[in-house]
Every structure is written in structure tokens, then in C-alpha cells.
């Protein structure tokens, strides 16, 4: 509902403030010439604006109070929990003891596992030999994935009825596209091989460390052996 | 949007005052306990630290049990024996 509507529909009232809005003035004047109580109509509009201002202020105040309530509730909840923790502080100390106990168990376990792993690596021919074998296995895996996927894809396309139904030119185009894909796959494979080789070179002369073993066992080294 | 009545505002003011009083009472209690234990942490810090410790305990316990099982498998003995050898109890009594 706009101001003009309100003025037109307002039944009575005395205007106390002049309107700044020229269009509003015109509407009020028009109303004056037609009706007997123009000043009353203007006051009604003033009251409406004041009412809306007041309603807005009340809502803002209400929202602010709601925000304060939520904030106090949150802090009260935190304080209650913190007090509960402090009141049973021996529980907290017990947790610290248990952390220490399980860290000790983990460290002892890791030490045993490292010794055991080093013995196995030694029997195998050393850490570099272990890495070489792992690299070879990784390469075989990549090789198998590439050749298998591409071979299957190509065979499926070339043997399909849709492909056979194509013109010689189109078949040739598809073949070229497939060959392009084979080339791209070959490049990707070589890149992955190069990465493996690099990893292998970087590990040359190194030994299996506790950090390396933790990583391989998916255990957080810094948690078990904090600084 | 319905209008907010003055009684709703008064109720909210009263609730805020009550909550404030409750909060101040608890804050005093917390301060007193902190002083007794010689701590200078906020309530949130106390909570966060407690949660961090519980998490650390759980993770270390999982790691410890897993490693003890691996050692037991290697040694072909019971986990209980591994713990005994390490000088720890399997249970957190």
C-alpha cells in the first residue's frame, strides 16, 4: 500500500506536519478540493508512518534482545560444561595418564615393528631393493591398466556394428582418433613411470625410518612421537 | 510479519536479565574453581582442551591396540602377553 492510497482511504485526522513530498501535497490538495476534512487525512498518513517507525524500532529491539538471550544461553552452556570438567579435575588428570600410557604402548609397538621390518628388509637385500621391487610392481600395475583399458576399448569399437556400418573415410577418422588416444595414454604412462623412477632415485642410500614406517602403516608419527 | 507487543518486549527484557544473572553466577563459580586449580583459561578453552585430550586418548588407544595386535601376530602370542611384556595393562581401569 503506498502513501497515496492511505491518504485517499483515510477517513479523518488533523495534519500537524507539512509534507515534504510534492506528489503527496498534490494528492492532499486534490483531496481538499473534493472533501470537507483534508487536514484530517494528512494526519492519518503521519500516524501511519509513525506507527511503522515504531513497529520497526520495536522489532529491532526485540531482535537485539533475542540475540542477547542466545548469546547468554551459549555462554551459560559453555560455563556449565567447563565447571563440570573442573569439578572433576581428577578425570582430566586420569585422561593425561592414559594418553601417556597409550603413547608408551604405541612407541613400544612401533619400535618392535621397525626392528622387525628392518630385519625383513635386510633379508630381502636392503631398503633400495625393497623400493626397486615396489617400483616394479607399481609399473606393472600401470602397464596392465593402460594396455587392458585401451585394448578393450579399441576392440569394442572396431568390432561394433555401428563402426562396420560407417564409410571407409569415417572408419579411418575413428581409427586416427583412437590412435591419438593411445598416444596420449602412452605419454601419461611414461610420465608416471618417470615419477616412480624419480622417487626411486631420491630414496637411494636411505634406510627405512620410523617416519617412513608410520606413513606406510597410516599412523600419525607426530602423535606417537611428539617433539 | 506480525507486530511485536510491548508485553513480548517486557518478557524478553526479563529473560535477558535472568540469563545475565545466571551467567554472572556461573562465571564467578568458574573463576573460583580456576583459581583453586591455578588455571587461567576461559570456559571455552577448558572445553576445547578437554575435547582435544579425549580425541588424543582415543587415537593413541586405537594405534596402541593395533600395534600390539601386529606385534602379537609377529610373535605368535596373545595380545595380553605383549602388554605384559611392555609393562602395561590392557585395560584402562
Interface residues (C-beta under 8 A of the other chain):
Chain A: X55 X58 X59 X61 X62 X65 X66 X68 X69 X72 X73 X75 X76 X78 X79 X80 X81 X82 X83 X85 X86 X87 X89 X92 X95 X96 X98 X99 X101 X102 X103 X104 X105 X106 X108 X109 X110 X112 X113 X116 X219 X220 X223 X224
Chain B: X1 X3 X4 X6 X8 X9 X12 X13 X15 X16 X19 X20 X22 X23 X26 X27 X29 X30 X33 X34 X37 X39 X43 X44 X46 X47 X50 X53 X54 X56 X57 X59 X60 X61 X63 X64 X65 X66 X67 X68 X70 X71 X74 X83 X86 X88 X92
